[in-house]
Amino acid sequence: MKNTKLYPFERNRYYSGKMLTSSDFQAEQTYFNNKRRFINSLMYGSGVVCGCGVFSLDDLSVLIESGVAVDGVGREIIMESSVVKKLSAIEGFESLHSNMASLCLRYREDPVHTVYTMNPGTGDDGGEYEYNRISENYQLFLMEQEEAADEYRMETEFLAGAVLYEDEDYTVRIVMPSTVCKGKNVRLEAVVEKHSSVGRVLAYHGILQIPVFLTAAGEHEVEIEFSDVSLAKGESLKKEYWLAAQDVTMLDTTILLKSGTARVHIDGVLKEAPTGCSMRIMITDLRPRELVNQEIGRMSLEMKSMGEVRDYIRLADLRLVRTDNAYIIEEVIEKGVKTYITAPAQEALREEYLEYFIKEPEIFKENGRMSDRLPSHSPSAPGSRMPEVATGILEVPLGESAKKGDIRYSGEIMHGLGNGNVYVNIGYEYITDDPALGTSARNTIYGNTELFQNESSMAVEAETAVKVMNDKGSFIVAVRLLENVEYLVLTYRWVAIRFPAGNDLGLMENYTGRSISTDTPTVVMGTRESHYFHVKYSNMESCSVAYELTEPGSGEITSDGVYTAPAKEGVYEIRIYCIDMPVICTYAYAIVKKKEA
């Protein structure tokens, strides 16, 4: 099947008196075959469903096990029994010219069952022979490994990348998802690729600044290092770095190469390394599975059809040794060659097997032990600060025959917001019938209850006061009765609010010993270069910080602390302060110089 496009679909329309010919029945089969194959290709992709293992029996023969596969066009390929093949008897053997070959499987149709048909006007005797059936079969063949490269796939915007170093021999680059999920782990890859056949040894070292990410050690920097890399043409070397995306309010961030840290050696000779490398990453509230499903689902049918579709399945690569008379099979390679289809019928068994491997990632250490808790430097992250509002019900006992002018007290109540300045208010709570609801309803009156006397006779006239014990994190309520009361207990709703800026009185002694600072208070950089100012906290919990330039024309700085120098030389000041406690701040300075040509 040369034409791999199975749509648009067109099926027969039947009506009374329609004369059916062979073309109508062929159209019927084509419609249902193409519709099934179209669904196969979209829902399952291509690869091996089961079996189809390849084994070397001797130096000249291979065993291919029975199995089922689906090719890129969605056609089912069934090997009903295992076969043994001499290498020299497989199609394509004669055209091999290298020591690496790919054994492939292809769908094939064979006409079978010859029958005699009456067809006046053809043949000498007014009739001819036709094949009565089509057998769906398979074909094994060999091809050069270079020609059996992976199928072309349309590039998407799921991954972002940046080149750290590149010359005619090597490329060093970083790759990670262009959008990350708040509070989740994400993998960053550093890749070295070889382009030429020249034998050269590469060594690379550089430090990436990652403002809203944390490494396993809780750092905002990642050291990228490759030592003594020697690759053949087309080969690559990859290193993985797991990061934790913090739960922040910003929509994007920048990963950049720290100025002055890049070092490249080729065959031991120091080369000039590029500067100013950066990569922009978006931040989302979506979960990883939602993000991936969204990215995959947004690819249109036109984009899918633009990709190259293979009409065969690679079963294995064969490493061969050429002799005077033939090839000898040295090794059969299936790993990294054969692609398997995830069949829904195998889901139960798959889940059972995966239970031996799957565990929540534990990449962060705490007190010498592994911990899956993500550290956070943001006030919006879970557990990063105490709740701002608390509420509850309290009771003030009155005793028997409470009289006008009597003063009663509640017990000591812990509001749960911790020590410090907390505002507490109370309201009289009672239950009454509500005609609108057709049932009883709970009501709370804050302030003077006399204003609602016409609405309900359930409210008790009383003066109230609240004593908040800031250092204990608790309060006591006092009630003075303004009338005689027959109740034994008064019920109040209390609401406590913690001042968002910590100490609203601004007493400096509460900030004694607390400070923030940057790793590099003064940085020397070129014009238009970027640098990330990482904040350290002393004698205080990490908090959300803001960055601002103290003079106009000083360049640009993002909300995550990435400063970009202006085009003119000078010394520029950056103020960094805690959003909740602006009095705690620090300053950083950028000395900007034009680099010599």
Salt bridges, closest charged atoms under 4 A:
ASP71 OD2 - ARG75 NE 2.81
GLU76 OE2 - ARG36 NE 2.73
ASP110 OD2 - ARG108 NH2 3.17
GLU136 OE2 - ARG37 NH2 3.90
GLU144 OE2 - HIS97 NE2 3.64
ASP150 OD1 - ARG314 NH1 3.69
GLU168 OE2 - ARG200 NH1 3.55
ASP169 OD2 - ARG200 NH1 2.67
GLU189 OE2 - ARG187 NH2 2.82
GLU189 OE1 - LYS238 NZ 3.79
GLU193 OE2 - ARG173 NH2 2.74
GLU221 OE2 - LYS258 NZ 2.99
GLU223 OE2 - HIS205 NE2 2.68
GLU240 OE2 - ARG187 NH1 3.64
ASP252 OD1 - ARG280 NH2 3.06
ASP285 OD1 - LYS182 NZ 3.05
GLU295 OE1 - ARG298 NE 3.80
ASP311 OD2 - ARG106 NE 3.96
ASP317 OD2 - ARG314 NH2 2.90
GLU331 OE1 - ARG319 NE 3.10
GLU334 OE2 - LYS338 NZ 2.50
GLU347 OE1 - ARG350 NH1 2.80
GLU362 OE2 - LYS359 NZ 2.53
GLU366 OE2 - ARG373 NH2 3.31
GLU388 OE2 - ARG385 NH2 3.00
ASP406 OD2 - ARG408 NH2 3.56
GLU412 OE2 - LYS472 NZ 3.13
GLU429 OE2 - ARG442 NH1 2.85
GLU429 OE1 - ARG493 NE 3.40
GLU463 OE1 - ARG480 NH1 3.18
ASP519 OD2 - HIS534 ND1 2.74
ASP519 OD1 - LYS536 NZ 3.80
GLU529 OE2 - LYS595 NZ 2.70
GLU548 OE2 - ARG575 NH1 3.15
ASP580 OD2 - ARG385 NH1 2.34
